[in-house]
Amino acid sequence: MALQQDLGPRSWVLSLKCTPWTFLKPAVSQKERRKDDCLMKRLILVLVILLAGAEALAQAKATVAFVEGRGKIDVMIAGELFTTYLYGTELTKPVLVPMRTPSGIEVTRRWPLTELEGGSMDHLHHVGLFFCVDKVNGTNFWNYYRNPGGKEPKIKHVKFEKIAGGDGRGQLRTVSHWIDKNEQFVLEEKRSMTFVAGEHKSEYAIDFGIDLTAQVEKVVFEDIEEGVLAVRLSDYLREGKRSVRLHAGEKPPKEDVSGTGRYFSSSGDETAKNIWGKRHRWVAVQGVKAGKIVGLAILNHPAGINYPTYWHVRDYGLMSANPLGQGDFQRQSKYKKNPVIPLKLTLEKGQAVHFRFLVIVYEGARTKEQIEERFRKFVK
C-alpha cells in the first residue's frame, strides 16, 4: 500500500494498486495477500473520510454563546472563551479583551487591567480592541486623560439591543453615549458585533457595523492620527529583533517578548513604518506564540466612510484603522507635492456616519493572497 502526496501537505491520494505486503508469512497465497491488502486500504480510506468529516462537523457546529456578568459579557465558542465585552462604569470606553485564537492563544494586551511581569506598560489607554476618535468637538476621547479644565470624557455603554447566540454565529447589538469633557451627550453609538466561528478553518471573526449619530447642533471630527477601530496587540506580536515574514511550511523563529510580529497589507507594503499613514483595504500581522504562527487582520468594507481607510500602525503593537485622520496623515506624508485635503467630517444634529470592519483572529501562516480572498468574500 502506498500513500501519495498531492497538491500540498494536507492532500493525499491512496494508490488503488494492490501490492503484496512483504511481511506476510510465505504460507499465505498471493490471492489472499492482495485481498487483505485491498481490504486494509479501504479501511484506511474510510477512516480518513470519517476523520475529515468529524473535523468539518466540529467546526460547523461551533456554538457561539454569551454569558452575562457584572459589567461584562463573555463570548464563548464551543464552550471556550473567545473574548469578553467589558463595559463597566470604571472604564472610559467599552473594550474587547482578551481576544483568543481557536486554540486559546491571546493576541491582545490586557495591561493595565492585568499586570504581566516583563510586559509593556506604555499607553495606558491601549486596552484590547476598542473604538473611539480623537478629537470630537475639542474632546480627547482617545487620550482621555488629556482634557485640562474639563471632566473625564466617557463612551458610556447604555444598553443591549440584542443578545443572540447560535451555531456558528452570535450577535451583540449595543447602544453607547459619547459624553464630552463638559458632560454633554454629543454622539449616540449603535454597534453591531457578529461573532463568527467555523466558516473558515483555524479562524474566528468579528463583523463590526457601527453608526455614530450627532446629538447636538454640530459635531466636528478633527483630522488626527489617533483613531478609530484599534487593537493593542500582545507583546509577542510587536515588530522586534526576531520579526521576519512568516511562510507556511517554514520553521518559525523562537517566541520572543520583544516581538516576532510583522505587518503586511493589501497594497503589498510590509512593516509598520511602510504601512503607516497610507490607505489599504486591509492590514494583517503575524507572529509566533507557543510554537505556532498566529495572526490578526482588520478588513475595511467599502460601505464604511472614506474607504479605503488610512492606517495608524506602530511597531510597538498598535494597529488602528482610521478613515477620519486623512488630513493629519497627508500632512505627515513624505510625498508633499500636493496640498493637504482634510476630511474634517462634520455632522449636523441627527446625521449619522457609518463604519464597517471585519476583524479575524487566526492560526497558521497566511499569505497576502489568502487575506485578499477573505476580503473579497467579506465585501461581496
Secondary structure, 3 states (H helix, E strand, C coil): CCEEECCCCCCEEECCCCCCCCCCCCCCCHHHHHHHHHHHHHHHHHHHHHHHHHHHHHHHCCEEEEEEECCEEEEEECCEEEEEEECCCCCCCCEEEEEECCCCCECECCCCCCCCCCCCCCCCCCCCEEEEEEEECCEECCCCCCCCCCCCCEEEEEEEEEEECEECEEEEEEEEEEECCCCCEEEEEEEEEEEEECCCCCEEEEEEEEEEEECCCEEEECCCCCEEEEEEECHHHCCCCCCCCCCCCCCCCCCCCCCCCEEEECCCCECHHHHCCCECCEEEEEEEECCEEEEEEEEECCCCCCCCCEEEECCCCEEEEECCCHHHHHHHCCCCCCCCCCCCCEEECCCEEEEEEEEEEEECCCCHHHHHHHHHHHHC
